[in-house]
Amino acid sequence: MADKFSDPIGRLMGLRYKSHPWHGISIGRDAPNEITAFIEVVPTDTVKYEIDKASGYLKVDRPQKFSNVVPALYGFIPQTFCGTNVGNFCNQKTDRTDIVGDGDPMDICVLTEKDLSHGDLLVDAIPIGGFRMIDGNQADDKIIAVLKNDTVYGHIINLADLPKIVIQRLEHYFLTYKDMPGEDRKTEISHVYGREEALTVIQLAIKDYNDKFDNIGLTL
């Protein structure tokens, strides 16, 4: 079940209370082919924001230490979780046995020609591929998508159709955005994959979410 909160009671609760972006927002009726993404950071941000898992509000993660900025809208896919299934899939693809999911919702970058002034918003996105990013022994996949009906990127259906420089900019950002002076990080992108594999990764993250939060409606 891809969407746990589209029942009438869930919709009524959303009218009275702000929905938690991770747990209370619909992933989309046609997921994983077309999904809702919650955007935390936009390219003009000089501060890295991320969702506070307990409250659902954005919080300051850290100021950007260097001149690199995210080259796309960046956030996560609601009702996903990088757990056992995502970790095992990464193990299969890398011939390793020690990788686990990073315990966060699935990250996503959304390409668009438009300048959005801030995050904390929802967009309709079409997945076209992804990066198999590994941080130490944690699977930290980055799904790459295009904004639905975007004038420049909306026609692209697979990552291979993007200009190489766009992919290179995304790779450079993710391989450097966690760098801190004096720290030795073991972050790598082992594979760049296309749309079909991205859809598989999202489906596994949906399953991980449902396995992890099966009774969340009883506890929220």
C-alpha positions as CSV (number, residue, x, y, z in Angstrom):
1,M,0.0,0.0,0.0
2,A,1.7,3.2,-1.2
3,D,-0.6,5.7,0.4
4,K,-1.6,5.2,4.1
5,F,-3.3,8.5,4.7
6,S,-5.8,9.1,1.8
7,D,-8.8,7.7,3.8
8,P,-11.6,10.2,4.7
9,I,-10.5,10.5,8.4
10,G,-6.9,11.3,7.4
11,R,-8.1,14.0,5.0
12,L,-10.3,15.6,7.6
13,M,-7.5,15.6,10.1
14,G,-5.3,17.3,7.6
15,L,-7.8,20.2,7.4
16,R,-7.5,20.8,11.1
17,Y,-3.9,20.1,11.7
18,K,-0.7,20.6,9.7
19,S,0.2,17.2,8.2
20,H,3.6,15.8,9.0
21,P,5.6,16.0,5.7
22,W,7.0,12.5,6.2
23,H,4.0,10.6,7.5
24,G,0.9,12.7,6.7
25,I,1.5,13.6,3.0
26,S,0.3,11.3,0.2
27,I,3.1,9.9,-1.9
28,G,0.8,10.1,-4.9
29,R,-1.8,7.8,-6.4
30,D,0.5,6.8,-9.3
31,A,3.6,6.1,-7.2
32,P,6.4,5.3,-8.0
33,N,5.8,6.5,-11.6
34,E,4.8,9.9,-10.5
35,I,5.3,11.0,-6.9
36,T,4.9,13.9,-4.5
37,A,8.2,15.3,-3.2
38,F,8.7,17.5,-0.2
39,I,11.3,20.1,-0.9
40,E,13.6,21.1,2.0
41,V,16.4,23.1,0.1
42,V,16.5,25.1,-3.1
43,P,19.6,26.2,-5.0
44,T,19.7,29.7,-3.5
45,D,19.9,28.5,0.1
46,T,23.2,29.1,1.8
47,V,22.0,27.1,4.8
48,K,21.2,23.3,4.7
49,Y,17.7,22.7,6.0
50,E,16.2,19.3,6.9
51,I,13.0,18.1,8.4
52,D,12.8,17.6,12.1
53,K,11.5,14.1,12.3
54,A,9.6,14.6,15.6
55,S,7.7,17.8,14.8
56,G,7.6,17.9,10.9
57,Y,9.0,21.4,10.8
58,L,12.1,22.4,8.9
59,K,15.2,23.1,11.0
60,V,18.7,24.4,10.3
61,D,21.0,21.5,9.8
62,R,24.2,23.5,9.1
63,P,25.4,26.5,7.1
64,Q,27.0,25.7,3.9
65,K,30.7,25.7,4.6
66,F,31.9,26.2,1.1
67,S,30.7,27.7,-2.2
68,N,28.9,24.6,-3.4
69,V,25.1,24.8,-3.5
70,V,22.6,22.1,-4.4
71,P,22.0,22.3,-8.2
72,A,18.3,21.3,-8.0
73,L,15.4,21.2,-5.6
74,Y,16.3,18.8,-2.8
75,G,14.1,17.0,-0.3
76,F,12.6,13.6,0.3
77,I,9.7,11.3,-0.7
78,P,6.9,11.1,1.9
79,Q,6.0,7.6,3.3
80,T,9.4,6.1,2.3
81,F,12.1,4.7,4.6
82,C,15.6,3.5,3.8
83,G,15.6,0.3,5.8
84,T,16.3,-3.4,5.4
85,N,15.0,-3.8,1.8
86,V,16.9,-0.7,0.5
87,G,20.1,-1.8,2.3
88,N,19.8,-5.4,0.9
89,F,19.3,-4.1,-2.6
90,C,22.4,-2.0,-2.3
91,N,24.3,-5.0,-1.1
92,Q,23.2,-7.1,-4.1
93,K,24.2,-4.3,-6.5
94,T,27.6,-3.7,-4.9
95,D,28.6,-7.3,-3.9
96,R,28.8,-6.3,-0.3
97,T,27.2,-7.7,2.8
98,D,27.6,-4.9,5.4
99,I,25.4,-2.1,4.0
100,V,22.2,-1.1,5.9
101,G,19.6,1.6,5.1
102,D,20.4,5.0,6.6
103,G,17.1,5.2,8.5
104,D,15.8,8.3,6.7
105,P,13.1,8.9,4.1
106,M,14.3,8.5,0.5
107,D,16.2,11.6,-0.8
108,I,15.2,13.2,-4.1
109,C,16.5,15.9,-6.4
110,V,14.0,17.5,-8.7
111,L,15.2,19.3,-11.8
112,T,13.3,22.4,-13.1
113,E,14.1,25.5,-15.1
114,K,12.2,27.6,-12.6
115,D,13.7,29.5,-9.6
116,L,11.8,28.7,-6.4
117,S,12.6,31.1,-3.6
118,H,12.2,28.7,-0.7
119,G,11.6,25.1,0.3
120,D,9.0,23.7,2.7
121,L,6.7,22.9,-0.3
122,L,5.3,20.0,-2.3
123,V,6.0,19.3,-6.0
124,D,4.8,16.7,-8.4
125,A,7.9,14.8,-9.7
126,I,8.7,12.2,-12.3
127,P,11.6,9.9,-11.3
128,I,14.1,9.4,-14.1
129,G,17.1,7.7,-12.3
130,G,19.3,7.9,-9.3
131,F,22.7,7.7,-7.6
132,R,23.6,4.7,-5.5
133,M,25.3,6.7,-2.8
134,I,27.0,4.9,0.1
135,D,28.0,6.8,3.2
136,G,30.3,4.5,5.2
137,N,28.2,1.4,5.4
138,Q,24.8,3.1,4.9
139,A,22.7,3.1,1.7
140,D,21.9,6.8,1.0
141,D,20.4,6.7,-2.5
142,K,19.5,9.9,-4.3
143,I,16.6,9.7,-6.6
144,I,16.8,12.1,-9.6
145,A,13.5,13.4,-10.9
146,V,12.1,16.1,-13.1
147,L,9.3,18.6,-12.2
148,K,6.1,17.4,-13.9
149,N,5.3,19.5,-17.0
150,D,8.5,21.5,-16.6
151,T,9.3,23.4,-19.9
152,V,12.9,22.4,-20.1
153,Y,13.1,19.0,-18.2
154,G,9.5,17.8,-18.4
155,H,10.1,15.7,-21.5
156,I,13.0,13.7,-20.1
157,I,12.1,10.1,-19.1
158,N,15.5,8.6,-18.3
159,L,18.7,9.9,-16.6
160,A,20.7,9.1,-19.7
161,D,18.8,11.7,-21.6
162,L,20.1,14.5,-19.4
163,P,23.1,16.6,-20.5
164,K,26.2,15.0,-18.9
165,I,27.1,18.3,-17.2
166,V,23.9,18.2,-15.2
167,I,24.7,14.7,-13.9
168,Q,28.2,15.8,-13.1
169,R,27.1,18.8,-11.1
170,L,24.7,16.6,-9.1
171,E,27.5,14.0,-8.5
172,H,30.0,16.7,-7.4
173,Y,27.5,18.2,-5.0
174,F,26.7,14.9,-3.3
175,L,30.3,13.9,-3.1
176,T,31.3,17.1,-1.4
177,Y,28.3,18.6,0.5
178,K,29.1,16.7,3.7
179,D,32.8,17.6,3.7
180,M,34.1,19.2,6.8
181,P,37.6,20.5,7.4
182,G,39.7,17.9,9.2
183,E,37.2,15.1,8.7
184,D,37.8,12.0,6.5
185,R,34.4,10.9,5.1
186,K,34.0,7.7,3.2
187,T,31.2,8.7,0.8
188,E,31.0,7.3,-2.7
189,I,28.6,7.0,-5.6
190,S,29.0,3.4,-6.8
191,H,26.5,3.5,-9.6
192,V,24.4,5.9,-11.6
193,Y,21.2,4.2,-12.6
194,G,18.2,4.8,-14.8
195,R,14.4,5.1,-14.4
196,E,13.5,1.4,-14.0
197,E,16.0,0.9,-11.2
198,A,14.9,4.2,-9.6
199,L,11.3,2.9,-9.5
200,T,12.5,-0.3,-7.9
201,V,14.4,1.6,-5.2
202,I,11.3,3.7,-4.4
203,Q,9.1,0.6,-4.2
204,L,11.6,-0.9,-1.8
205,A,11.6,2.3,0.3
206,I,7.8,2.2,0.4
207,K,7.9,-1.4,1.6
208,D,10.5,-0.4,4.3
209,Y,8.2,2.4,5.4
210,N,5.2,0.2,5.7
211,D,7.2,-2.4,7.6
212,K,8.6,0.2,9.9
213,F,5.5,2.3,10.5
214,D,2.7,-0.2,10.0
215,N,0.9,1.0,13.2
216,I,1.7,4.7,12.9
217,G,-1.9,5.7,12.6
218,L,-2.5,4.3,16.1
219,T,0.4,6.2,17.6
220,L,0.4,9.7,16.0
